[in-house]
Amino acid sequence: MVITHHLADGTLHVRILHELHVTDRAAAALQIESLVHAHRPAQVTVELPSRSPSPMTFSALARARRMCQSLGIPLTATGPGEEVPLPLFGQEAGAARPRSLEHGARHDH
């Protein structure tokens, strides 16, 4: 088993049980995507196995985040046993958000 989950008050809570590897990264991302499509939660919270996720864990999280973003569902990530969300994808550095173009392409260069 790669993840566990439960639903509470419209939030899908997902817990990644261990640092992911190449062999189970896609399975974790696919399981999260299936849960989101099946339950259509108002938001998703992912509890990571550590505060410094492995590249494969981060990859699965990034894939889930892109999917949630495309559906308009907010996704937050927390460290193990924490309630406070971790900053995702450069937000802690105050990175500017990419601007959307009329055809959905990004203009960030």
N, C-alpha and C positions, 0 to 999 in steps of 0.2 A: 504494500500500500504506500502511495506516494503522498497523498493529501488526506485530510479529514475536513469535514465541513458541517455547518449547521446554519439554519435560518433563524433570525430573531428580529422582529420589528421591521421587516422589509430589507434587512441587511443580510447579505450572504457573507458569512465568516468562513474563510478558508485558512487552514493551517498546513504549511508545508512541513512534513515531519522530519526531514533530514536534508542536508545539502544535496542538491541534485547533481547528477553526472550526465555525460553524453547519452547514456542508455535510458535514462528516465526523464530527461528534460521535456521532450515532446509529449510524453504521457501526462505529465503534470499540467502542462499548458492546455492540452486537449481536455483533460478532466475539468479544469476551471471553466473553459469555454462551454463545455456541455452543461455544466451547472448553471451558468449565467443564462444560456438560451432556454433551459428547462424551467427556471424559476423566475426569470425577469425581475431581479431584485432592484430596489431603488439605489442601492450602493453595494460595493464589494470591499471587504477588508481582508487583506492577506497577511497572515502572521508568518514571518520568515523564521527559519531555524537559527539564525544568528544575526547580529547587527551588521555584520560584514558578509553579505551573501557571496557565494562562489559565482564565478562567471556563468555557469550553467543555470544556477538558481535565478540569477539576475536576468538571464535570457528568457526563462519561462515567465518571470514577472513582467518583463517588457512586452512579451507577446500578449499576455492577459490584459495589460494596460492598454495596448493599442486596440484590442478588440472591444474593451469596455468603453474606451473613448469614442470609437466609431458608433456605439449604441447610445451614447450620451449618459453612460452610467459612471459615476465617480468611483475610482479605485484608490484606496489608501493601503499603505504597507506599514506594519509594525514589527518591532523586534520581538524576540521570544518573551511571551508573558506581559507585553507592554500594551498600554492603551493609547499612548501618544504616537501619532503617525510619524514615520521616518520621511525625511525629504526625498523626493524622487527625481532622478534624472536632471541634476544640475540646479534644482530649485533653491538649494541651500546657498548657492553662489549668486543668486539673483539673476540667473541667466534669462535673457529675453526670450519670450515665446516666439516660435516661428509664425510668420504671418501666412494666412491661407490665401491662395489665389482663387480666382473664380472657378477653376477646373479641379480644385482639390490638391494641386501641387503645392509644395512648400517653397517659399522664397526666403531662405535664411543664409544666403552667402553674399 
